[in-house]
Amino acid sequence: MVEAKISTLAFKARQRFGAKVALTVAGGATLSFEEIDDKAGRIAGALATRGIGSGDRVVLHLPNGWQWVAAYHAIARLGAVVVPANILLTSEEVAFIAEDAQATALIVPGERRGALGGQTRIFTLGKADGAEDFEALLAGEYRAPVECAPDDLFTIGYTSGTTGKPKGATMTHAGLFASLAGTATIHVRTRDDVVLTSLPFPHVYGNIVLNAAFLAGSRIVTTPRFDAGESLRLIGQEKATLFEGVPTMYYQMLAHPDMAGADLSSLTRCTVGGQTMPTPKIEAVTRRFGCPLLELWGMTEVAGPAITHSPYWPARPGSIGLPLPGLEVRLAELADPRRDAVLGEAGELMVRGAMVTKGYWRNAKATAETIDEDGWLSTGDIARADADGYLYVVDRRKDMIITAGYNVYPAELEQVITMHPDVVMVSVAGVADDEKGELAQAFVVRRSGSVLSEDDVVGHCRKHLAAYKVPRRVVFVEDLPRNSTGKIMRRRLGELNA
């Protein structure tokens, strides 16, 4: 029987799917559900003999691979708390997370050990001085999951920290399960699916993609890092039925020279999240990949995807879809969050439900600023709804540009600019202006061989946008700054002006 907790997820998957292949690491190991559970049980047994148990925080800082998956489920079955840390974070960032979470132990690559101090127990993938080799954990005695409650704390997910130090969003077993079960159901995940993803497992999106496979019996094919050409090859080689990624992955695959000859015939649907994706690009992916592209919305504070589409629903490009079962949504007036926005007008997206964080770890002030007394979480996203309840993200509230008193949403400009056939990627940010406060500036990646000019882009925008929205400057770049999950970082665009 399926339980609404993560501690038994791998254990139950072993009982249901046994020797069926669960995970393929491109160029590496292939493991069954049975083998993953066996490794997780042995690691759990070894960790328990070393004093790690219920409630202890364990930082998991490894690349995508079977070791991450086995260690994750080992921590879970002990009733301990997983603190995921993306492999692209610096040692300084990982050290901050470990200290803030009051971690009992860290599991990290051997080369990271030297920069992480000695105040906690450290296990390393590969030998390192002052640490125990991860391989030694596999010699532990197999341990079944301990008893824990669905409302017990299971994970602390640290935000990206774009406006300061990261905050740790606390999630229960039931909260995380609500997201993964809802996502697996709405996306129609089955045991026949082969899911290709390079999303980092520590990220909430990648984590739900991974864990949904244990619920549905799907096979995950993963790579430690995303590569457009490799992904196109693997779709054909592994007969992937589902590709899951962020917008920049699709942009790079569409522009890759191998796209023309790629065999994508096995795909039945794809998903995209992490950032808004311009409608022209959504339509281009749908045409070339030959399947629906299911947009979704989520964030660290809601454990993963929370609003999305189903392949059985009519396509509405540009919409993030409908809330998952159990999630309440409202749009609050930007000027007065106590009032609901008028239908069709933009408001701040507010959410409430089982999958919403209980608060930030050891940060009551940030919790009070984000979650009101009625349990509504302020997401910081500006959205609108249509008459059928479908939601459309307009932009991040903090990214809004105010030009001479007018609100300019970077995502709207990006939608228009990507309509130009010579644009591969674009991101828009505000630049200070003495007269008008802020002006829009576009950073554009051109199609290879294109001679697209600033005048061309501005002229294109004038055909589709009010004069105050047209970008006042266009900068052509080779690439755009992205974080560890592939999301374009608007706040770093100013560095490209140098």
C-alpha positions as CSV (number, residue, x, y, z in Angstrom):
1,M,0.0,0.0,0.0
2,V,1.3,3.5,-0.9
3,E,1.8,5.7,2.1
4,A,1.9,9.5,2.2
5,K,5.5,9.7,3.4
6,I,8.9,9.5,1.8
7,S,10.4,7.3,4.4
8,T,8.8,4.2,2.8
9,L,8.8,5.3,-0.8
10,A,11.8,3.2,-2.0
11,F,10.9,0.3,0.3
12,K,7.3,0.1,-1.2
13,A,8.6,0.5,-4.7
14,R,10.8,-2.5,-4.2
15,Q,7.8,-4.5,-3.2
16,R,5.7,-3.3,-6.2
17,F,8.3,-3.2,-9.0
18,G,11.1,-5.5,-7.8
19,A,13.8,-6.2,-10.5
20,K,12.3,-3.6,-12.9
21,V,15.0,-1.0,-13.9
22,A,14.5,2.2,-11.9
23,L,17.6,4.3,-12.8
24,T,20.0,4.6,-15.7
25,V,22.9,7.0,-15.3
26,A,24.1,7.8,-18.8
27,G,27.6,6.3,-19.3
28,G,27.3,4.7,-15.9
29,A,25.3,2.3,-13.7
30,T,21.8,0.9,-14.2
31,L,19.9,-0.1,-11.1
32,S,16.6,-1.8,-10.4
33,F,14.1,-0.7,-7.7
34,E,15.2,-3.7,-5.7
35,E,18.9,-2.7,-5.9
36,I,18.3,0.9,-4.9
37,D,16.3,-0.2,-1.9
38,D,19.0,-2.6,-0.9
39,K,21.7,0.1,-1.1
40,A,19.5,2.6,0.7
41,G,18.8,0.0,3.5
42,R,22.5,-0.7,3.9
43,I,23.5,3.0,4.0
44,A,20.7,3.6,6.5
45,G,22.1,0.8,8.7
46,A,25.6,2.2,8.6
47,L,24.4,5.7,9.4
48,A,22.4,4.5,12.3
49,T,25.4,2.7,13.8
50,R,27.2,6.1,13.5
51,G,24.6,7.8,15.6
52,I,22.4,9.3,13.0
53,G,18.7,9.0,13.5
54,S,15.3,10.6,13.7
55,G,15.3,14.4,13.4
56,D,19.0,14.7,12.5
57,R,19.8,17.0,9.6
58,V,22.0,15.5,6.9
59,V,23.4,17.6,4.0
60,L,23.3,15.7,0.8
61,H,25.7,17.3,-1.7
62,L,26.4,14.9,-4.6
63,P,25.9,14.9,-8.4
64,N,23.0,13.1,-10.1
65,G,23.7,9.4,-9.8
66,W,22.7,6.3,-7.9
67,Q,24.7,7.4,-4.8
68,W,22.5,10.5,-4.4
69,V,19.3,8.4,-4.8
70,A,20.4,5.7,-2.4
71,A,21.7,8.1,0.2
72,Y,18.5,10.2,0.0
73,H,16.3,7.2,0.7
74,A,18.6,6.0,3.4
75,I,18.3,9.3,5.3
76,A,14.5,9.2,4.7
77,R,14.0,5.7,6.2
78,L,15.8,6.7,9.4
79,G,13.4,9.5,10.1
80,A,16.2,11.9,9.6
81,V,16.0,15.2,7.7
82,V,17.4,15.6,4.1
83,V,19.1,18.9,3.4
84,P,19.8,18.8,-0.3
85,A,22.6,21.0,-1.7
86,N,23.1,21.4,-5.4
87,I,26.4,20.1,-6.7
88,L,27.1,23.4,-8.4
89,L,27.1,25.3,-5.1
90,T,30.5,26.5,-3.8
91,S,32.0,25.0,-0.7
92,E,31.2,28.3,1.1
93,E,27.6,28.0,0.2
94,V,27.4,24.4,1.3
95,A,29.1,25.3,4.6
96,F,26.5,28.0,5.2
97,I,23.6,25.6,4.6
98,A,25.2,23.0,6.9
99,E,25.7,25.5,9.7
100,D,22.3,27.1,9.3
101,A,20.6,23.7,9.3
102,Q,22.6,22.6,12.3
103,A,23.6,19.5,10.3
104,T,24.8,16.3,12.1
105,A,26.5,15.0,8.9
106,L,27.4,15.8,5.3
107,I,27.7,13.5,2.3
108,V,29.9,15.2,-0.3
109,P,32.4,14.6,-3.0
110,G,35.9,14.0,-1.7
111,E,37.4,17.1,-3.3
112,R,35.0,19.3,-1.2
113,R,35.9,17.9,2.1
114,G,38.9,20.2,2.8
115,A,36.7,23.4,2.7
116,L,34.0,22.2,4.9
117,G,35.5,22.2,8.4
118,G,35.4,19.5,11.0
119,Q,32.5,20.3,13.2
120,T,30.2,17.6,11.8
121,R,30.6,14.0,10.6
122,I,31.5,14.0,6.9
123,F,31.2,11.1,4.4
124,T,32.8,11.5,1.0
125,L,32.4,10.0,-2.4
126,G,36.1,9.1,-2.9
127,K,38.7,9.1,-0.2
128,A,39.5,12.3,1.7
129,D,41.5,13.0,4.9
130,G,39.3,13.4,7.9
131,A,36.3,11.8,6.4
132,E,34.8,8.3,6.0
133,D,34.5,6.9,2.5
134,F,31.0,6.6,1.2
135,E,31.7,3.1,0.1
136,A,32.1,2.0,3.7
137,L,28.4,2.9,4.3
138,L,27.4,0.2,1.8
139,A,28.8,-2.4,4.2
140,G,26.1,-1.6,6.7
141,E,23.4,-4.0,7.8
142,Y,20.1,-3.6,5.8
143,R,17.6,-1.5,7.8
144,A,13.9,-1.2,7.0
145,P,12.1,2.2,7.4
146,V,11.5,3.4,10.9
147,E,8.0,4.5,12.0
148,C,7.4,8.2,11.3
149,A,4.3,10.4,10.9
150,P,3.3,12.1,7.6
151,D,3.5,15.5,9.4
152,D,7.1,14.9,10.6
153,L,9.7,17.2,9.2
154,F,11.4,15.5,6.2
155,T,13.5,18.0,4.3
156,I,14.8,21.6,4.4
157,G,15.1,23.1,1.0
158,Y,17.2,26.2,0.8
159,T,16.1,29.0,-1.6
160,S,18.5,30.3,-4.2
161,G,19.4,33.4,-2.1
162,T,19.1,35.9,-5.0
163,T,18.3,38.7,-2.6
164,G,20.4,37.6,0.4
165,K,21.4,34.5,2.3
166,P,19.3,31.4,1.4
167,K,16.4,30.5,3.7
168,G,15.5,26.9,4.5
169,A,11.9,26.0,3.7
170,T,10.8,23.2,5.9
171,M,8.7,20.4,4.3
172,T,6.9,17.4,5.9
173,H,6.7,13.9,4.4
174,A,3.0,14.6,3.6
175,G,3.8,17.9,1.9
176,L,6.4,16.5,-0.4
177,F,4.2,13.5,-1.1
178,A,1.3,15.7,-2.1
179,S,3.4,17.3,-4.8
180,L,4.9,14.2,-6.2
181,A,1.6,12.2,-6.2
182,G,-0.3,15.1,-7.7
183,T,2.4,15.6,-10.4
184,A,2.6,11.9,-11.2
185,T,-1.2,11.7,-11.5
186,I,-1.8,14.8,-13.6
187,H,1.2,14.1,-15.9
188,V,-0.1,10.4,-16.3
189,R,3.2,8.8,-15.2
190,T,3.1,5.0,-15.6
191,R,5.5,2.0,-15.2
192,D,6.0,2.1,-19.0
193,D,7.5,5.6,-19.0
194,V,11.2,6.3,-19.7
195,V,11.9,9.7,-18.3
196,L,15.0,11.6,-19.4
197,T,16.1,14.5,-17.2
198,S,19.2,16.4,-16.3
199,L,17.4,18.4,-13.6
200,P,19.5,18.4,-10.4
201,F,18.0,15.9,-8.0
202,P,18.5,18.3,-5.0
203,H,16.3,20.9,-6.7
204,V,12.6,20.6,-5.9
205,Y,11.6,20.1,-9.6
206,G,14.3,17.4,-10.2
207,N,13.4,15.8,-6.8
208,I,9.8,15.4,-7.7
209,V,10.7,14.0,-11.2
210,L,12.9,11.4,-9.5
211,N,10.5,10.5,-6.7
212,A,7.4,10.2,-9.0
213,A,9.3,7.3,-10.7
214,F,9.3,5.4,-7.4
215,L,5.5,5.9,-7.1
216,A,4.7,5.1,-10.7
217,G,7.4,2.5,-11.5
218,S,8.9,4.6,-14.3
219,R,12.6,4.4,-15.4
220,I,14.7,7.5,-14.9
221,V,17.5,8.2,-17.3
222,T,19.8,11.0,-16.1
223,T,23.0,12.8,-16.8
224,P,25.2,14.7,-14.2
225,R,25.0,17.8,-16.4
226,F,22.8,18.9,-19.2
227,D,24.2,18.8,-22.7
228,A,21.8,19.5,-25.6
229,G,23.4,17.1,-28.1
230,E,23.7,14.3,-25.6
231,S,20.0,14.8,-24.6
232,L,18.9,14.6,-28.2
233,R,20.9,11.4,-28.7
234,L,19.6,9.8,-25.5
235,I,15.9,10.5,-26.3
236,G,16.4,8.3,-29.4
237,Q,18.7,5.7,-27.8
238,E,16.7,5.1,-24.7
239,K,13.3,5.6,-26.4
240,A,12.4,8.2,-23.8
241,T,8.7,8.9,-23.5
242,L,9.0,12.0,-21.3
243,F,11.6,14.7,-21.2
244,E,11.6,17.1,-18.2
245,G,13.5,20.4,-18.1
246,V,13.7,24.2,-17.9
247,P,13.3,26.6,-20.7
248,T,17.0,27.1,-21.5
249,M,17.4,23.3,-22.1
250,Y,14.7,23.5,-24.8
251,Y,16.2,26.6,-26.3
252,Q,19.6,24.9,-26.7
253,M,18.1,21.7,-28.1
254,L,16.1,23.7,-30.7
255,A,19.2,25.6,-31.8
256,H,21.5,22.5,-31.8
257,P,22.8,21.3,-35.2
258,D,21.8,17.7,-34.3
259,M,18.1,18.6,-33.9
260,A,17.4,18.2,-37.6
261,G,18.3,14.5,-37.5
262,A,17.2,13.7,-34.0
263,D,14.8,10.8,-33.4
264,L,12.1,12.2,-31.0
265,S,9.4,9.8,-32.1
266,S,9.2,8.0,-28.7
267,L,8.2,11.2,-26.8
268,T,4.6,11.4,-25.7
269,R,4.9,14.6,-23.7
270,C,7.5,17.0,-22.2
271,T,7.4,19.2,-19.2
272,V,8.9,22.7,-18.6
273,G,9.1,24.7,-15.4
274,G,11.4,26.9,-13.3
275,Q,10.7,30.0,-15.4
276,T,8.2,31.4,-17.8
277,M,8.7,30.3,-21.4
278,P,7.6,32.6,-24.3
279,T,4.7,31.2,-26.2
280,P,6.5,31.2,-29.6
281,K,9.2,28.9,-28.1
282,I,6.5,26.6,-26.6
283,E,4.9,26.3,-30.0
284,A,8.2,25.6,-31.6
285,V,9.0,22.8,-29.1
286,T,5.5,21.3,-29.6
287,R,6.0,21.2,-33.4
288,R,9.5,19.8,-33.4
289,F,9.2,17.4,-30.5
290,G,5.9,16.2,-31.8
291,C,4.2,16.1,-28.4
292,P,2.5,18.4,-25.8
293,L,4.8,20.6,-23.7
294,L,3.2,20.7,-20.3
295,E,4.0,23.9,-18.5
296,L,4.2,23.9,-14.8
297,W,4.8,26.2,-11.8
298,G,6.4,25.5,-8.5
299,M,8.9,26.8,-6.0
300,T,11.0,25.6,-3.1
301,E,8.3,26.6,-0.6
302,V,5.7,24.3,-2.2
303,A,7.9,21.2,-2.4
304,G,8.0,21.2,-6.3
305,P,5.4,21.5,-9.0
306,A,2.0,22.8,-7.7
307,I,0.2,24.1,-10.8
308,T,0.4,22.4,-14.2
309,H,-1.3,20.9,-17.2
310,S,-2.3,17.4,-18.1
311,P,-1.7,15.8,-21.6
312,Y,-5.4,15.1,-21.7
313,W,-6.4,18.8,-21.3
314,P,-6.7,21.2,-24.2
315,A,-3.4,23.0,-24.7
316,R,-3.2,26.6,-23.5
317,P,0.3,27.8,-24.4
318,G,1.5,30.5,-22.0
319,S,-0.6,29.3,-19.1
320,I,0.9,27.4,-16.2
321,G,-2.3,25.4,-15.9
322,L,-4.5,24.5,-12.9
323,P,-3.6,23.8,-9.3
324,L,-2.9,20.3,-8.2
325,P,-5.5,18.6,-6.0
326,G,-5.4,20.0,-2.4
327,L,-3.8,23.4,-3.4
328,E,-5.9,26.6,-2.9
329,V,-5.0,29.6,-5.0
330,R,-6.0,33.2,-4.9
331,L,-4.7,36.4,-6.7
332,A,-4.2,39.3,-4.3
333,E,-4.4,42.9,-5.4
334,L,-0.9,44.4,-5.7
335,A,-1.9,47.5,-3.7
336,D,-3.8,45.7,-1.0
337,P,-3.1,41.9,-0.6
338,R,-6.2,41.6,1.7
339,R,-8.4,42.0,-1.4
340,D,-8.7,39.7,-4.4
341,A,-7.7,41.0,-7.8
342,V,-10.5,41.4,-10.3
343,L,-10.9,38.5,-12.8
344,G,-8.5,39.0,-15.7
345,E,-6.3,41.5,-13.9
346,A,-2.9,40.8,-12.6
347,G,-2.4,40.1,-8.9
348,E,0.1,38.4,-6.6
349,L,-0.2,34.6,-6.7
350,M,-1.0,33.3,-3.2
351,V,-1.2,29.6,-2.3
352,R,-2.4,27.5,0.6
353,G,-2.5,23.7,1.2
354,A,-0.7,20.6,2.4
355,M,2.3,21.0,0.0
356,V,3.1,24.6,1.3
357,T,6.0,25.0,3.6
358,K,5.3,25.2,7.3
359,G,7.9,28.0,7.6
360,Y,11.5,28.8,7.3
361,W,14.0,26.9,9.5
362,R,15.0,29.0,12.5
363,N,13.7,32.2,10.8
364,A,10.4,33.3,12.4
365,K,10.7,36.8,10.9
366,A,10.9,35.5,7.3
367,T,8.1,33.1,7.9
368,A,5.8,35.9,9.2
369,E,6.6,38.0,6.2
370,T,5.8,35.3,3.7
371,I,2.9,33.3,5.3
372,D,-0.1,35.2,6.8
373,E,-2.2,34.2,9.8
374,D,-4.6,32.3,7.5
375,G,-1.9,30.2,6.0
376,W,-1.6,32.0,2.6
377,L,1.9,32.0,1.2
378,S,3.0,35.0,-0.8
379,T,4.8,33.6,-3.8
380,G,6.2,36.9,-5.2
381,D,4.8,36.0,-8.7
382,I,2.4,38.2,-10.5
383,A,-0.3,36.3,-12.3
384,R,-3.7,36.5,-13.9
385,A,-6.5,34.0,-14.3
386,D,-8.9,33.4,-17.2
387,A,-12.6,32.6,-16.9
388,D,-11.8,28.8,-16.7
389,G,-9.4,29.2,-13.8
390,Y,-6.2,28.7,-15.9
391,L,-3.4,30.8,-14.5
392,Y,-0.8,32.9,-16.4
393,V,2.4,34.1,-14.7
394,V,3.0,37.7,-15.8
395,D,6.4,38.1,-14.0
396,R,8.2,38.1,-10.7
397,R,7.1,41.1,-8.6
398,K,10.7,42.0,-7.9
399,D,11.5,42.0,-11.6
400,M,8.9,44.5,-12.6
401,I,10.3,47.7,-14.2
402,I,8.6,51.0,-13.5
403,T,9.1,53.4,-16.4
404,A,7.7,56.9,-15.9
405,G,5.0,55.4,-13.6
406,Y,4.1,52.6,-16.0
407,N,4.5,49.0,-15.1
408,V,6.7,47.1,-17.6
409,Y,6.9,43.3,-17.2
410,P,10.2,41.8,-18.6
411,A,8.4,38.5,-19.4
412,E,6.0,40.4,-21.8
413,L,9.0,41.9,-23.7
414,E,10.7,38.5,-23.8
415,Q,7.5,36.9,-25.3
416,V,7.6,39.5,-28.1
417,I,11.3,39.4,-28.8
418,T,11.4,35.6,-29.0
419,M,8.8,35.8,-31.8
420,H,11.7,37.0,-34.0
421,P,13.1,34.0,-35.9
422,D,16.7,35.0,-35.3
423,V,16.4,35.1,-31.5
424,V,17.5,31.9,-29.6
425,M,17.2,33.3,-26.1
426,V,16.5,36.7,-24.5
427,S,16.2,38.1,-21.0
428,V,15.1,41.7,-20.1
429,A,16.1,43.7,-17.0
430,G,15.7,47.3,-15.8
431,V,18.5,49.9,-16.0
432,A,18.4,53.1,-14.0
433,D,17.4,56.3,-15.8
434,D,17.5,59.8,-14.3
435,E,14.4,61.0,-16.1
436,K,12.1,57.9,-16.1
437,G,13.3,55.9,-13.1
438,E,14.0,52.7,-15.1
439,L,14.2,51.6,-18.7
440,A,14.0,48.2,-20.2
441,Q,17.2,46.6,-21.6
442,A,17.2,43.4,-23.6
443,F,20.1,40.9,-23.7
444,V,19.7,38.7,-26.8
445,V,21.4,35.5,-27.9
446,R,21.2,35.4,-31.8
447,R,20.8,32.4,-34.0
448,S,24.2,31.2,-35.3
449,G,25.1,33.2,-38.4
450,S,22.5,35.9,-37.9
451,V,23.2,39.6,-38.4
452,L,20.3,40.7,-36.3
453,S,20.9,44.3,-35.2
454,E,19.6,46.5,-32.3
455,D,17.5,48.4,-34.7
456,D,15.9,45.2,-36.0
457,V,14.9,44.2,-32.4
458,V,13.6,47.6,-31.5
459,G,11.7,47.8,-34.8
460,H,10.2,44.4,-34.1
461,C,9.1,45.5,-30.6
462,R,7.5,48.7,-31.8
463,K,5.1,46.6,-34.0
464,H,3.8,44.7,-30.9
465,L,4.3,46.9,-27.9
466,A,3.3,50.3,-26.5
467,A,6.1,52.8,-26.9
468,Y,7.0,52.9,-23.1
469,K,7.6,49.1,-23.1
470,V,10.0,49.1,-26.0
471,P,13.6,48.3,-24.8
472,R,15.8,51.3,-24.9
473,R,19.0,49.2,-25.4
474,V,19.7,45.8,-26.9
475,V,22.9,43.9,-26.0
476,F,23.9,40.9,-28.0
477,V,25.6,38.2,-25.9
478,E,26.9,34.7,-26.5
479,D,25.0,33.3,-23.5
480,L,22.9,34.3,-20.5
481,P,23.8,33.9,-16.8
482,R,22.1,30.9,-15.3
483,N,21.9,29.4,-11.8
484,S,22.5,25.8,-10.9
485,T,19.2,24.7,-12.2
486,G,19.5,26.4,-15.6
487,K,17.2,29.4,-14.7
488,I,18.2,32.7,-16.2
489,M,19.4,35.1,-13.5
490,R,18.1,38.5,-14.4
491,R,19.9,40.1,-11.5
492,R,23.2,39.2,-13.0
493,L,22.4,40.7,-16.5
494,G,24.0,44.0,-15.5
495,E,27.4,42.3,-15.5
496,L,27.1,41.7,-19.2
497,N,27.3,45.5,-19.8
498,A,30.9,45.6,-18.7
